[in-house]
Amino acid sequence: MKKKLVSVLMTAAMGATLLAGCGSAQEAAQTATETAETVAETATEVAETAQDATQEAAEAAEEITDYGTGDIKVWVADNVVDFTNEQIKAFQDAHPEFSGYTFTVEAVGEGDAAGNMITDVEAGADIYAFAQDQIARLVTAGALEVVEDSNAEAVKAENDAGAVGAATVGGTLYAYPLTSDNGYFLYYDKSVVTDPSTLEGIIADCEAAGKNFYFEINSGWYQTAFFFGAGAELTYDTDDSGNFTKCNSTYASDAGVVALKKIAEVASSKAFQNGSAISNATNVGAIVDGTWDAQAAKDLFGDNYACAKLPTFEGADGKTYQMSGFGGFKLLGVKPQEDDLKLAVCDALAAFLSSEEVQLARYNAVGWGPSNLNAQKSDAVQADEALSALADQLQYTIPQGQYPGDYWSLATSLGDSIISGEIKADASDEDFMKALTDFQTTCESYAK
């Protein structure tokens, strides 16, 4: 404001000087007087405006630092209750403006949180961790507040694409990513597998060494690595009660045939073994498994322990496909609040608990793999070969949504039909398409 006032005064003074050089002295004097009056009036207006602005800023500052009082309930998994309490204490120390709030942390696992929230949103937690496959139900039930704009920008910029996608419904961000650590990738013996980038190369190396290649083809979770990789789709829509209302499937398609034929081809290899638990595997050259078996893989392979994202495969159509599959993420949600000040505190805490610093601390404390890009690049996480391989793989996966229980049984039957030889690698495209059409029709029947 001071600069504006000085500018006005200087302009007026220059005008008075110019006028004084023209016409009579009386006219010049009169003009100078009028100009001076105008300057005085303008200066007064500027000063009043500055005073008003100062008062408004003071009032805004007072509002920002007074968040009122209240209770905030937080639900997290049992094994991170103590960790979360420690982090909330740090959050309170850093934000004395939130001293009017009491934070209570309760042990409610990610698998139970969504069901509890949907049953009674009002009685549910203000902030809660949940599995990403429940997000659509939570949004429909009105149990998730849209992530505040500035926080949403940070979330999208700072977390990996898979986690951001898992936290998004209809193009809107509804949750804060906590982890990117549920999925599968390749463990292998690097003295056996020379190049883990192609499925054909991995199997050839295992065959040559007399070693086994493990993949659980009769699992609806693992099968999707082939189907989604080839471009087929299988998802379900649900209502707010969790009822399946629509099946979106393109398994009965050229893409589905490519995938199923490749699964049958893999199963025909002398190196193939069906399975995904390294602790139950023998004579292993390579296995598709998850981070939960990292220690078992290290113990088995010793100095030859290695990990990589899933490989590419060559389809019967001559095209190369990157294996895909399901990705799993833990998310942190904020319940809608009637009190905007309480909502602001909840947003601030959720942003803090999902921040780079806290994600990395949580990894160090309990081993949860971070979704934050910088945390993923940390020395500690980079040294974790399993998490690094999974992070590479998750960029190609699809966040797992909700599926009927019968889907998993049906997928097992599809895989078993290959293992038993009912569907052979040299079957006709028509036979593969028939199997997929039957499969898809049954999948569709689960949605009412």
C-alpha positions as CSV (number, residue, x, y, z in Angstrom):
1,M,0.0,0.0,0.0
2,K,2.9,2.4,0.8
3,K,4.3,2.0,-2.7
4,K,0.9,2.8,-4.2
5,L,0.5,5.9,-2.1
6,V,4.0,7.2,-3.1
7,S,3.2,6.5,-6.8
8,V,0.0,8.5,-6.6
9,L,1.6,11.5,-4.9
10,M,4.5,11.6,-7.4
11,T,2.1,11.5,-10.3
12,A,0.0,14.3,-8.9
13,A,3.1,16.4,-8.2
14,M,4.3,16.0,-11.8
15,G,0.9,17.0,-13.1
16,A,0.9,20.1,-11.0
17,T,4.4,21.1,-12.2
18,L,3.4,20.7,-15.9
19,L,0.3,22.8,-15.4
20,A,2.2,25.6,-13.7
21,G,4.1,26.1,-16.9
22,C,1.0,27.0,-18.9
23,G,-1.7,29.7,-18.6
24,S,-2.0,32.2,-15.8
25,A,-0.5,31.9,-12.4
26,Q,-4.0,32.0,-10.9
27,E,-5.1,29.1,-13.0
28,A,-2.0,27.2,-12.1
29,A,-2.6,27.9,-8.5
30,Q,-6.2,26.8,-8.7
31,T,-5.2,23.6,-10.5
32,A,-2.5,22.9,-8.0
33,T,-5.0,23.4,-5.1
34,E,-7.5,21.0,-6.7
35,T,-4.7,18.5,-7.4
36,A,-3.5,18.7,-3.8
37,E,-7.1,18.0,-2.6
38,T,-7.4,15.0,-4.9
39,V,-4.0,13.7,-3.7
40,A,-5.1,14.1,-0.1
41,E,-8.4,12.3,-0.8
42,T,-6.6,9.5,-2.6
43,A,-4.1,9.2,0.2
44,T,-6.9,8.9,2.7
45,E,-8.6,6.2,0.6
46,V,-5.4,4.3,0.2
47,A,-4.7,4.5,3.9
48,E,-8.2,3.3,4.8
49,T,-7.9,0.4,2.3
50,A,-4.5,-0.5,3.8
51,Q,-6.0,-0.4,7.3
52,D,-9.0,-2.6,6.2
53,A,-6.6,-5.1,4.5
54,T,-4.5,-5.3,7.6
55,Q,-7.5,-5.9,9.8
56,E,-8.8,-8.6,7.4
57,A,-5.5,-10.3,7.4
58,A,-5.4,-10.2,11.2
59,E,-8.9,-11.7,11.3
60,A,-7.9,-14.4,8.8
61,A,-4.8,-15.2,10.8
62,E,-6.8,-15.5,13.9
63,E,-9.3,-17.8,12.2
64,I,-6.5,-20.0,10.9
65,T,-4.9,-20.4,14.3
66,D,-8.2,-21.2,16.1
67,Y,-9.4,-24.6,15.1
68,G,-11.7,-25.1,18.1
69,T,-11.9,-28.4,20.0
70,G,-13.0,-31.9,19.3
71,D,-12.2,-35.6,19.2
72,I,-10.7,-37.4,16.2
73,K,-10.9,-41.2,16.0
74,V,-8.3,-43.0,13.8
75,W,-8.5,-46.6,12.7
76,V,-5.3,-48.5,11.6
77,A,-4.1,-52.1,11.6
78,D,-3.1,-53.6,14.9
79,N,0.6,-53.8,14.1
80,V,0.9,-50.0,13.4
81,V,-1.2,-48.7,16.4
82,D,1.9,-47.8,18.4
83,F,3.6,-46.4,15.4
84,T,0.6,-44.2,14.6
85,N,0.4,-42.9,18.1
86,E,4.0,-41.9,18.0
87,Q,3.5,-40.1,14.7
88,I,0.4,-38.3,15.9
89,K,2.4,-37.1,18.9
90,A,5.0,-35.7,16.5
91,F,2.2,-34.1,14.5
92,Q,0.7,-32.4,17.6
93,D,4.1,-31.1,18.6
94,A,4.5,-29.5,15.2
95,H,1.0,-28.1,15.2
96,P,0.1,-26.4,18.5
97,E,-2.9,-24.8,16.7
98,F,-4.5,-28.2,16.9
99,S,-4.1,-28.5,20.6
100,G,-7.8,-28.4,21.2
101,Y,-8.2,-31.9,19.6
102,T,-7.9,-35.3,21.3
103,F,-6.7,-38.1,19.0
104,T,-7.7,-41.7,19.7
105,V,-6.1,-44.6,17.7
106,E,-8.0,-47.9,17.5
107,A,-7.0,-51.2,16.0
108,V,-9.3,-51.9,13.1
109,G,-7.7,-53.7,10.1
110,E,-7.9,-52.5,6.5
111,G,-10.1,-55.5,5.7
112,D,-12.7,-54.6,8.3
113,A,-12.6,-50.8,8.2
114,A,-14.7,-50.4,5.1
115,G,-17.4,-52.8,6.2
116,N,-17.7,-51.0,9.6
117,M,-17.8,-47.6,8.0
118,I,-20.5,-48.5,5.5
119,T,-22.6,-50.1,8.2
120,D,-22.6,-46.9,10.3
121,V,-20.7,-43.9,8.8
122,E,-21.6,-41.6,11.7
123,A,-20.2,-44.0,14.3
124,G,-17.1,-44.8,12.2
125,A,-13.6,-43.3,12.4
126,D,-12.8,-39.8,11.3
127,I,-9.7,-41.1,9.6
128,Y,-9.2,-44.8,8.6
129,A,-6.9,-47.0,6.6
130,F,-8.6,-49.4,4.2
131,A,-7.8,-51.8,1.3
132,Q,-8.1,-50.2,-2.2
133,D,-10.7,-52.7,-3.4
134,Q,-13.3,-51.1,-1.1
135,I,-13.0,-47.5,-2.3
136,A,-16.0,-47.6,-4.7
137,R,-18.3,-48.9,-1.9
138,L,-17.0,-46.2,0.5
139,V,-17.6,-43.4,-2.0
140,T,-21.1,-44.6,-2.8
141,A,-21.9,-44.9,0.9
142,G,-20.8,-41.3,1.5
143,A,-18.0,-42.4,3.8
144,L,-15.1,-40.6,2.1
145,E,-14.5,-36.9,1.8
146,V,-12.9,-35.7,-1.5
147,V,-9.2,-34.9,-0.9
148,E,-8.7,-31.2,-0.4
149,D,-7.4,-29.5,-3.6
150,S,-3.9,-28.5,-2.5
151,N,-3.4,-31.9,-0.8
152,A,-4.7,-33.7,-4.0
153,E,-2.1,-31.9,-6.1
154,A,0.6,-33.1,-3.7
155,V,-0.7,-36.6,-3.6
156,K,-0.7,-36.9,-7.4
157,A,2.8,-35.4,-7.7
158,E,4.4,-37.4,-4.9
159,N,3.0,-40.9,-5.2
160,D,3.3,-43.6,-7.9
161,A,0.6,-43.8,-10.6
162,G,-0.8,-47.1,-9.4
163,A,-1.4,-45.8,-5.9
164,V,-3.0,-42.6,-7.2
165,G,-5.2,-44.6,-9.5
166,A,-6.3,-46.8,-6.6
167,A,-7.3,-43.8,-4.6
168,T,-9.3,-42.3,-7.5
169,V,-12.9,-42.9,-8.4
170,G,-14.5,-41.2,-11.5
171,G,-11.5,-38.9,-11.9
172,T,-11.7,-37.6,-8.3
173,L,-9.2,-38.4,-5.6
174,Y,-10.9,-39.7,-2.5
175,A,-8.0,-41.0,-0.4
176,Y,-4.4,-40.7,0.6
177,P,-2.1,-43.5,-0.6
178,L,-0.1,-45.2,2.2
179,T,1.5,-48.2,0.5
180,S,2.4,-49.8,-2.8
181,D,3.3,-53.3,-1.6
182,N,0.7,-55.9,-2.5
183,G,1.3,-57.7,-5.7
184,Y,3.5,-60.3,-7.4
185,F,6.7,-60.3,-9.3
186,L,9.6,-62.6,-10.2
187,Y,12.1,-64.2,-7.8
188,Y,14.8,-66.1,-9.5
189,D,18.1,-67.9,-9.2
190,K,20.5,-65.7,-11.1
191,S,22.9,-68.6,-11.7
192,V,20.0,-70.2,-13.7
193,V,18.1,-67.4,-15.3
194,T,20.4,-65.2,-17.4
195,D,17.8,-62.7,-18.5
196,P,14.6,-62.2,-16.6
197,S,13.0,-59.9,-19.1
198,T,11.1,-62.5,-21.3
199,L,9.0,-65.4,-20.1
200,E,10.2,-67.5,-23.0
201,G,13.8,-66.9,-21.9
202,I,13.1,-67.7,-18.3
203,I,11.4,-71.0,-19.1
204,A,14.2,-72.0,-21.5
205,D,16.8,-71.3,-18.9
206,C,14.9,-73.3,-16.3
207,E,14.5,-76.2,-18.8
208,A,18.2,-76.2,-19.7
209,A,19.2,-76.3,-16.0
210,G,16.7,-78.9,-15.0
211,K,15.0,-76.4,-12.7
212,N,11.4,-75.6,-12.1
213,F,9.4,-72.5,-13.0
214,Y,6.5,-71.8,-10.6
215,F,3.3,-69.9,-11.5
216,E,-0.1,-70.4,-10.0
217,I,-2.2,-70.6,-13.1
218,N,-5.3,-71.9,-11.3
219,S,-5.6,-68.7,-9.2
220,G,-7.9,-65.8,-10.2
221,W,-5.4,-63.4,-8.8
222,Y,-2.3,-64.7,-10.7
223,Q,-4.2,-65.5,-14.0
224,T,-4.8,-61.8,-14.6
225,A,-1.1,-61.3,-15.3
226,F,-1.7,-62.9,-18.7
227,F,-5.3,-61.7,-19.4
228,F,-4.8,-58.1,-18.4
229,G,-1.4,-58.1,-20.0
230,A,-2.9,-59.2,-23.3
231,G,-5.5,-56.4,-23.0
232,A,-8.6,-58.3,-21.7
233,E,-10.8,-56.8,-19.0
234,L,-12.6,-58.2,-16.0
235,T,-14.1,-55.9,-13.4
236,Y,-17.3,-55.6,-11.5
237,D,-19.6,-52.7,-10.6
238,T,-21.2,-52.7,-7.1
239,D,-23.9,-50.7,-5.3
240,D,-23.5,-49.2,-1.8
241,S,-24.4,-52.5,-0.2
242,G,-21.6,-54.3,-2.0
243,N,-24.0,-56.1,-4.4
244,F,-22.5,-56.8,-7.8
245,T,-24.6,-55.0,-10.4
246,K,-22.6,-55.4,-13.6
247,C,-19.7,-57.5,-14.9
248,N,-17.4,-55.8,-17.4
249,S,-15.6,-58.6,-19.2
250,T,-13.8,-59.0,-22.5
251,Y,-12.2,-62.4,-21.8
252,A,-14.2,-63.9,-24.6
253,S,-12.1,-62.0,-27.2
254,D,-9.0,-62.2,-29.3
255,A,-7.1,-60.8,-26.4
256,G,-8.5,-63.5,-24.1
257,V,-7.5,-66.2,-26.5
258,V,-3.9,-64.9,-26.7
259,A,-3.8,-65.0,-22.9
260,L,-5.3,-68.5,-22.4
261,K,-3.2,-70.0,-25.2
262,K,0.0,-68.6,-23.5
263,I,-1.1,-70.0,-20.1
264,A,-1.6,-73.4,-21.8
265,E,1.8,-73.1,-23.5
266,V,3.6,-72.3,-20.2
267,A,1.8,-75.3,-18.5
268,S,3.1,-77.6,-21.3
269,S,6.8,-76.9,-20.4
270,K,8.7,-79.6,-18.5
271,A,9.9,-76.9,-16.2
272,F,6.4,-75.7,-15.2
273,Q,5.0,-76.3,-11.7
274,N,1.8,-74.8,-10.4
275,G,2.2,-72.8,-7.3
276,S,3.2,-69.4,-5.8
277,A,4.5,-70.1,-2.3
278,I,8.3,-70.5,-2.4
279,S,8.3,-72.2,1.0
280,N,6.4,-75.1,-0.7
281,A,8.5,-75.1,-3.9
282,T,11.4,-77.5,-4.8
283,N,14.3,-77.3,-7.2
284,V,13.3,-73.7,-8.0
285,G,14.8,-71.7,-10.9
286,A,12.2,-69.0,-10.8
287,I,8.9,-68.3,-9.2
288,V,6.1,-65.6,-9.3
289,D,5.4,-64.7,-5.7
290,G,5.0,-61.6,-3.4
291,T,7.0,-59.6,-0.8
292,W,5.6,-61.8,2.0
293,D,8.0,-64.6,0.8
294,A,11.1,-62.4,0.4
295,Q,12.9,-63.9,3.4
296,A,12.1,-67.5,2.2
297,A,13.4,-66.6,-1.2
298,K,16.6,-65.2,0.2
299,D,17.1,-68.3,2.3
300,L,16.5,-70.6,-0.7
301,F,18.6,-68.8,-3.3
302,G,21.4,-67.5,-1.0
303,D,24.0,-65.5,-3.0
304,N,22.0,-66.2,-6.2
305,Y,18.9,-64.4,-4.9
306,A,17.5,-61.9,-7.4
307,C,14.2,-60.2,-8.2
308,A,12.6,-58.5,-11.2
309,K,9.3,-57.3,-12.5
310,L,7.2,-59.8,-14.4
311,P,8.6,-60.5,-17.9
312,T,7.0,-59.9,-21.3
313,F,5.6,-62.7,-23.3
314,E,5.1,-63.4,-27.0
315,G,1.5,-64.1,-28.0
316,A,0.3,-66.5,-30.6
317,D,-0.4,-63.4,-32.7
318,G,3.3,-62.6,-32.8
319,K,2.9,-59.5,-30.6
320,T,4.8,-58.9,-27.4
321,Y,2.9,-58.2,-24.2
322,Q,4.0,-57.0,-20.7
323,M,2.6,-59.3,-18.0
324,S,0.2,-57.3,-15.8
325,G,-2.1,-58.4,-13.0
326,F,-3.6,-57.1,-9.8
327,G,-2.0,-54.4,-7.7
328,G,-2.8,-53.9,-4.0
329,F,-2.6,-50.7,-2.1
330,K,-3.4,-49.4,1.4
331,L,-5.2,-46.1,1.5
332,L,-6.1,-43.6,4.2
333,G,-9.6,-42.0,4.1
334,V,-11.2,-39.0,5.8
335,K,-14.8,-39.2,6.7
336,P,-17.0,-36.2,5.7
337,Q,-17.4,-33.7,8.6
338,E,-20.1,-31.2,9.4
339,D,-17.5,-29.0,11.1
340,D,-15.2,-27.5,8.5
341,L,-12.5,-26.8,11.1
342,K,-12.4,-30.4,12.2
343,L,-12.3,-31.5,8.6
344,A,-9.2,-29.2,8.1
345,V,-7.5,-30.9,11.0
346,C,-8.4,-34.4,9.7
347,D,-7.1,-33.4,6.2
348,A,-3.8,-32.2,7.8
349,L,-3.3,-35.3,9.8
350,A,-4.1,-37.6,6.9
351,A,-1.6,-35.7,4.7
352,F,1.0,-36.1,7.4
353,L,0.4,-39.8,8.0
354,S,0.7,-40.4,4.3
355,S,3.7,-38.1,3.8
356,E,7.2,-39.2,2.5
357,E,8.7,-38.9,6.0
358,V,6.1,-41.0,7.7
359,Q,5.9,-43.6,4.9
360,L,9.6,-44.1,5.1
361,A,9.4,-44.3,8.9
362,R,6.6,-46.9,8.6
363,Y,8.7,-49.0,6.2
364,N,11.6,-49.0,8.7
365,A,9.2,-49.8,11.6
366,V,7.1,-52.6,10.1
367,G,8.3,-53.1,6.5
368,W,5.3,-51.6,4.6
369,G,6.3,-50.6,1.1
370,P,5.9,-46.9,0.4
371,S,3.8,-45.4,-2.4
372,N,5.7,-42.1,-2.1
373,L,8.2,-41.8,-5.0
374,N,10.9,-40.2,-3.0
375,A,10.5,-42.8,-0.2
376,Q,10.8,-45.5,-2.9
377,K,14.1,-44.0,-4.0
378,S,15.5,-44.0,-0.5
379,D,18.6,-46.1,0.2
380,A,16.7,-48.3,2.6
381,V,13.9,-49.1,0.2
382,Q,16.2,-49.4,-2.8
383,A,18.2,-51.9,-0.9
384,D,15.1,-54.0,-0.6
385,E,15.2,-55.9,-3.9
386,A,11.7,-57.4,-3.5
387,L,10.1,-54.0,-3.0
388,S,12.0,-52.5,-5.8
389,A,10.9,-55.3,-8.2
390,L,7.3,-54.9,-7.0
391,A,7.5,-51.1,-7.5
392,D,8.6,-51.7,-11.1
393,Q,5.8,-54.2,-11.7
394,L,3.0,-52.2,-10.1
395,Q,3.1,-49.6,-12.9
396,Y,1.7,-52.2,-15.2
397,T,-1.0,-53.6,-12.9
398,I,-4.6,-52.7,-12.2
399,P,-5.8,-51.9,-8.7
400,Q,-7.9,-54.9,-7.5
401,G,-11.5,-54.1,-7.1
402,Q,-14.3,-56.2,-5.6
403,Y,-15.0,-59.7,-7.1
404,P,-17.7,-62.2,-6.2
405,G,-16.5,-65.2,-4.1
406,D,-17.6,-67.5,-6.9
407,Y,-15.2,-65.8,-9.4
408,W,-12.2,-67.1,-7.5
409,S,-13.6,-70.7,-7.7
410,L,-14.4,-70.3,-11.3
411,A,-10.9,-69.1,-12.1
412,T,-9.5,-72.1,-10.3
413,S,-11.6,-74.4,-12.5
414,L,-10.3,-72.6,-15.6
415,G,-6.7,-73.2,-14.5
416,D,-7.4,-76.7,-13.5
417,S,-8.8,-77.5,-16.9
418,I,-5.3,-76.6,-18.3
419,I,-3.4,-78.5,-15.7
420,S,-5.5,-81.6,-16.2
421,G,-5.0,-81.4,-20.0
422,E,-8.6,-80.8,-20.7
423,I,-7.5,-77.7,-22.5
424,K,-4.2,-78.3,-24.3
425,A,-1.7,-75.9,-25.8
426,D,-2.4,-77.1,-29.3
427,A,-6.2,-76.7,-29.0
428,S,-7.9,-74.7,-31.7
429,D,-8.8,-71.0,-31.3
430,E,-12.4,-72.1,-31.4
431,D,-11.9,-74.4,-28.4
432,F,-10.1,-71.6,-26.5
433,M,-12.9,-69.2,-27.4
434,K,-15.6,-71.6,-26.2
435,A,-13.9,-72.0,-22.8
436,L,-13.6,-68.3,-22.5
437,T,-17.2,-67.6,-23.5
438,D,-18.4,-70.1,-20.9
439,F,-16.2,-68.5,-18.3
440,Q,-17.3,-65.0,-19.2
441,T,-21.0,-65.9,-19.3
442,T,-20.7,-67.4,-15.8
443,C,-18.8,-64.4,-14.5
444,E,-21.7,-62.2,-15.8
445,S,-24.2,-64.3,-14.0
446,Y,-22.8,-63.2,-10.7
447,A,-24.0,-59.7,-11.2
448,K,-27.7,-59.2,-10.7
